[in-house]
Amino acid sequence: MTQAPLCALYRLLCLAVLAGFSVLSACAPVPLDAAKPVTRAQTSPGPGELSLAARRAGDPGQSSFVVLATGNEALGARLRLIEAAQHTLDLQYFLMKPDLGGALISQALLAAADRGVRVRLLLDDVFTTVDDQALGLLAAHPAIELRIFNPAMRPGPKSLGFVTEFSRINRRMHNKTFTADGAFAIIGGRNIADEYFQIDTSSEFADFDMLVTGRAVAEISGAFDLFWNDGWSIPVERLRDPPSAAELETARRDLTMRLQPARRTYVDAINDPFFDRLRAGLVPVYSGPAHVATDRPDKLKVPVPEGERVLGETLLRRMKNARSEVILLTPYFVPEDYGARLFADLAARGVRVRIVTNSLGSTNHAYVHAGYRRHRVPLLEAGVELYEIRPDALRVLGLVPEGDETGLVMHTKLAVIDGRQVFVGSLNLDPRSLKQNTEFGLFIDSPPLARALVDALQDDFPLYTYRVATRPGGGLEWHYDNPAAPSVTTREPGATVWKNIVVGITELIGAELQL
């Protein structure tokens, strides 16, 4: 290299360093643990529409559950509950995007606030891509409070926080809950973004939510309050200057105009026939005792080995005590050695263990596959059954128009134990969920619900997954057991060269704890 290019490169590096220092000098420290108003969940003071509907849904002494299996049902349920709420709305999510799904929810929340509904919205910071200005405009409504959990320094890119405060910024709130009037709740794996609601995406997210009424709703609200009032939940107005009245008016007008072309999406969600069938008694409603298990915010404030892992340890203990069967659906399966031993020991005791996760071809985070694939052969040899999502299943089954390349990605977090216990929540079976982040989950004791889920899953396995098996001479085979189009392949199905490179690099750097 000649002297001139070397000088030019040196100047560029100096400019980059100076720019970094200027950003850091402009950043204000995050006001963690600063005093702020403490508020609590409220139950409806009178017989509102949702309270009456909740009483009709099942035994008020227990809890009742309805499966929200499709994205359109899940979006429609949220929009309907927001429209019907008369008193309170509490939303807690890992991420929110500035896309159509986020805009629809935002507009509905503003309309509810206009009616006098108290809205509390809690978002984790790092992967929420709605910018502070837009969030500040939403929070400018007097009936809306919006807090950001564990925010990076402002201003500046959030990624800078991973450089300057890695130990704090790397720890995230992954919880997802939604509660309306203290009467109905929605729990599960979905965040607020298009891909979770089947809106114009290149990948179909197979996710799972549960609509909940009864006693469990109060526990869900209590878990929300735990995070809402924590010192790491920062009112968004403390991260940026408050907007003017003119800015708020302009933003609302722009939001309304933006959503006019998307009216069809809103109408389709709000009028999904699922809800007419639910009112008519044509959708199964399951009842039974339920128990909330949630990590506490303090888990994020101590070194990883010291953190209390309430939800992860509860799920692992319940699976460990299984007597006949465990079915686990987790999009990111990184069991580490202790988890692999747990499942192998279950199989050795005669417990049937079936685990469903993404294939390398279907996963949206290829690097996670590095922490999974080293366990496949030992688990299979121990008698554990492994199923991986077929990325082109929608096309193979004729569920998308010809030429549509929409891929299938599983995002469901679900477990069924002994045909009786059902787990639904935000937890992935990987080190990041178990050790690094906080998670929320609900354990339901309902044999009818468990049986219905097992039956549905057994019908879906041959259609949407590959059954992984060992080859007689070594290596793996992926069996597609759909009777209409059976096939066997000996290579990672649907995996691109780039995804294989990502997995190889991840294995080399040994980052399993971060997966």
C-alpha positions, -999 to 999 in steps of 0.1 A, spaced: 0 0 0 14 34 -9 18 63 16 -12 83 2 -38 56 8 -23 50 43 -26 87 52 -62 87 39 -71 56 59 -55 72 90 -75 104 85 -107 84 82 -100 64 114 -93 97 133 -125 112 120 -144 81 131 -129 82 166 -136 119 169 -172 114 157 -176 87 183 -163 109 211 -186 138 200 -216 115 201 -206 102 236 -201 138 249 -235 147 236 -252 117 253 -270 123 285 -269 96 312 -300 75 315 -320 85 347 -322 50 361 -339 46 394 -351 82 394 -383 89 413 -415 87 392 -452 82 398 -462 47 410 -494 34 394 -511 0 398 -534 -21 377 -571 -14 382 -602 -35 379 -633 -21 363 -653 -1 389 -686 -12 373 -702 -38 350 -684 -27 318 -687 -45 285 -655 -64 290 -662 -73 326 -696 -87 317 -681 -106 288 -654 -121 310 -680 -134 335 -699 -150 307 -667 -166 293 -663 -191 322 -662 -198 359 -650 -166 377 -634 -188 404 -609 -202 378 -595 -189 345 -607 -194 310 -586 -196 278 -591 -193 241 -564 -201 215 -554 -173 191 -536 -193 165 -534 -169 135 -519 -135 132 -552 -120 120 -570 -134 150 -543 -120 173 -544 -85 158 -582 -85 157 -584 -96 194 -561 -67 204 -580 -41 184 -614 -53 196 -602 -52 232 -588 -17 228 -620 -5 212 -642 -21 240 -620 -10 269 -637 16 291 -612 20 319 -576 7 315 -552 -8 290 -518 -22 300 -494 -33 272 -459 -47 278 -438 -58 248 -402 -66 238 -405 -46 206 -427 -23 185 -420 -13 149 -431 17 129 -449 -4 104 -486 -10 97 -492 -32 127 -476 -7 150 -496 21 135 -529 3 138 -523 -4 175 -511 32 181 -542 47 165 -564 24 185 -547 34 217 -551 71 209 -588 66 202 -592 47 236 -573 75 254 -597 101 238 -625 82 254 -608 86 288 -592 51 290 -560 51 310 -533 36 288 -499 23 301 -474 11 274 -441 -4 284 -415 -12 257 -381 -27 259 -356 -4 242 -331 -21 220 -353 -37 193 -381 -12 194 -375 7 162 -403 33 166 -382 64 173 -383 85 205 -401 114 187 -430 92 176 -432 75 210 -430 110 227 -459 122 205 -480 91 216 -471 98 252 -481 134 249 -517 124 252 -528 131 289 -543 97 292 -513 78 279 -481 69 299 -453 54 279 -421 40 295 -390 25 280 -373 -3 298 -335 -2 303 -329 24 276 -295 31 260 -280 66 263 -296 94 244 -291 108 218 -272 85 195 -276 50 180 -288 24 205 -260 1 193 -235 25 209 -248 12 242 -234 -22 235 -200 -6 233 -202 17 263 -224 -2 286 -225 -38 274 -232 -54 307 -264 -34 311 -276 -30 276 -272 -67 269 -298 -76 295 -334 -72 281 -370 -74 291 -385 -100 267 -420 -101 284 -452 -98 264 -486 -91 280 -517 -72 271 -546 -65 296 -579 -46 291 -601 -34 319 -585 -60 343 -609 -85 326 -592 -99 295 -555 -105 289 -535 -117 259 -503 -136 264 -479 -155 242 -450 -149 218 -462 -120 196 -447 -85 196 -462 -54 179 -450 -56 143 -463 -68 109 -447 -102 108 -466 -112 140 -500 -103 125 -496 -118 89 -494 -83 74 -475 -81 40 -443 -99 50 -419 -121 32 -420 -146 61 -450 -161 78 -444 -161 116 -462 -192 130 -469 -178 165 -492 -185 194 -512 -164 218 -539 -171 244 -569 -150 253 -573 -152 291 -601 -143 315 -608 -150 352 -584 -152 381 -552 -154 361 -557 -118 347 -550 -103 381 -517 -122 383 -508 -110 348 -516 -74 359 -494 -79 389 -465 -90 367 -470 -59 346 -469 -36 376 -437 -52 388 -419 -40 357 -439 -7 352 -428 6 386 -392 -6 384 -364 19 384 -353 8 350 -387 17 334 -381 53 322 -409 77 311 -401 85 275 -404 123 282 -373 120 303 -354 108 273 -364 136 249 -379 170 250 -418 170 251 -435 177 218 -456 208 212 -493 208 208 -489 216 171 -465 186 166 -490 163 183 -518 175 161 -497 171 129 -486 136 140 -521 124 146 -533 138 112 -503 121 95 -511 88 112 -548 90 101 -538 97 65 -512 69 65 -537 44 76 -564 53 51 -550 30 24 -547 3 50 -583 4 60 -588 -31 45 -563 -46 69 -580 -31 99 -615 -42 87 -602 -77 80 -587 -80 115 -616 -64 135 -642 -84 116 -624 -118 116 -651 -145 117 -633 -160 146 -650 -136 170 -685 -141 156 -679 -179 161 -666 -172 196 -697 -153 206 -719 -181 190 -701 -207 212 -684 -223 182 -649 -217 194 -637 -239 223 -632 -222 256 -611 -241 281 -611 -236 319 -588 -245 347 -564 -233 374 -535 -212 361 -503 -198 376 -482 -169 364 -444 -174 366 -423 -143 358 -387 -133 362 -382 -101 382 -364 -70 369 -337 -76 395 -325 -106 374 -310 -81 349 -291 -61 376 -268 -88 388 -241 -109 371 -256 -138 351 -246 -166 375 -264 -148 403 -297 -140 386 -328 -157 398 -343 -176 369 -379 -180 381 -396 -189 348 -369 -210 333 -364 -231 364 -401 -236 368 -405 -249 332 -374 -271 334 -386 -285 368 -421 -293 354 -406 -310 324 -381 -329 345 -410 -343 366 -430 -355 335 -443 -390 337 -454 -398 302 -449 -371 276 -433 -337 269 -440 -317 237 -419 -285 235 -422 -259 208 -394 -233 209 -381 -212 179 -346 -211 193 -335 -243 209 -301 -241 226 -303 -266 255 -267 -265 265 -253 -296 281 -276 -296 312 -307 -292 291 -297 -320 267 -291 -343 297 -325 -334 311 -343 -345 278 -321 -376 274 -328 -386 310 -366 -382 303 -364 -404 273 -344 -430 292 -372 -431 318 -397 -439 290 -411 -404 287 -419 -395 251 -401 -362 243 -409 -343 211 -392 -310 204 -402 -287 175 -378 -259 165 -368 -240 134 -346 -256 108 -316 -237 96 -336 -229 65 -366 -214 84 -349 -196 113 -347 -158 113 -316 -159 135 -292 -184 118 -265 -179 144 -287 -195 171 -285 -228 151 -249 -231 161 -259 -238 197 -285 -264 186 -270 -286 160 -242 -300 181 -269 -316 203 -290 -332 176 -273 -365 172 -269 -372 209 -305 -363 216 -317 -385 187 -296 -414 199 -311 -410 234 -346 -414 220 -357 -377 218 -378 -369 187 -367 -337 169 -389 -319 143 -377 -289 123 -399 -264 105 -400 -268 67 -394 -233 53 -413 -237 21 -442 -256 37 -468 -229 27 -459 -233 -10 -458 -271 -8 -492 -272 8 -507 -247 -17 -515 -222 10 -500 -193 -9 -505 -183 -46 -483 -198 -72 -449 -180 -73 -453 -167 -38 -420 -174 -20 -433 -166 16 -412 -186 40 -424 -202 72 -407 -192 105 -418 -206 138 -420 -181 168 -443 -202 191 -433 -208 227 -454 -236 240 -451 -268 260 -476 -296 268 -467 -319 297 -483 -353 305 -514 -344 285 -525 -320 313 -501 -290 319 -498 -263 292 -471 -236 292 -476 -204 271 -453 -174 273 -423 -155 260 -396 -180 270 -374 -196 244 -353 -226 255 -320 -209 251 -294 -193 273 -305 -157 265 -341 -164 277 -331 -186 306 -302 -166 319 -298 -131 303 -333 -117 298 -365 -115 318 -394 -136 306 -431 -141 314 -452 -173 313 -485 -189 323 -489 -225 334 -524 -239 328 -538 -271 343 -564 -282 318 -565 -317 303 -591 -307 276 -568 -278 264 -538 -301 265 -555 -328 245 -567 -303 219 -532 -289 215 -516 -324 212 -542 -334 186 -536 -303 166 -499 -306 168 -499 -342 157 -520 -333 127 -495 -305 118 -462 -323 123 -463 -342 90 -474 -311 71 -452 -283 84 -421 -300 98 -392 -324 89 -387 -353 112 -350 -355 119 -334 -389 121 -298 -404 122 -285 -421 91 -271 -457 94 -237 -447 82 -236 -414 102 -250 -380 97 -287 -369 96 -317 -373 74 -347 -350 72 -380 -369 66 -410 -350 53 -439 -373 63 -467 -356 44 -485 -386 28 -492 -365 -3 -456 -356 -9 -432 -377 12 -395 -371 8 -361 -375 24 -330 -352 22 -296 -356 37 -287 -319 37 -299 -290 58 -332 -283 40 -336 -248 26 -304 -235 41 -285 -209 21 -247 -208 19 -248 -176 39 -267 -192 68 -242 -220 69 -214 -195 70 -230 -176 99 -234 -209 118 -198 -218 112 -185 -184 124 -207 -185 155 -194 -220 164 -158 -207 160 -162 -177 184 -180 -198 210 -208 -174 219 -234 -199 231 -243 -179 263 -255 -150 241 -277 -172 219 
